Amino acid sequence: MAKRIEKINESINKHFPSNNDAWWVSENTTITDMVELHRGAGGNKINPIWVAKHIFNIEPTINIVHYGGMCMIYTRESVKNYNY
């Protein structure tokens, strides 16, 4: 599972060049198809929905992205029609 998180975090940084580790994910300890989305300093121009959609595009084992900073849950279905 740690490899999956590393892959996702590396991909977020590559896909959003201004990210510089501002957005990252960690494992959810109880739900295997869910990751926790976090935001640190920076990343102001990056919408968390964009990050969630990117995660779904690159990682088929993830079906839920939980962003506690805004008390949001993103699913594949909820971001399906969202374009960025």
Secondary structure as GFF3:
##gff-version 3
##sequence-region A 1 84
A	DSSP	alpha_helix	2	15	.	.	.	ID=ss1
A	DSSP	beta_strand	23	27	.	.	.	ID=ss2
A	DSSP	beta_strand	34	39	.	.	.	ID=ss3
A	DSSP	alpha_helix	48	58	.	.	.	ID=ss4
A	DSSP	beta_strand	64	67	.	.	.	ID=ss5
A	DSSP	three_ten_helix	68	70	.	.	.	ID=ss6
A	DSSP	beta_strand	72	75	.	.	.	ID=ss7
A	DSSP	alpha_helix	76	79	.	.	.	ID=ss8
###
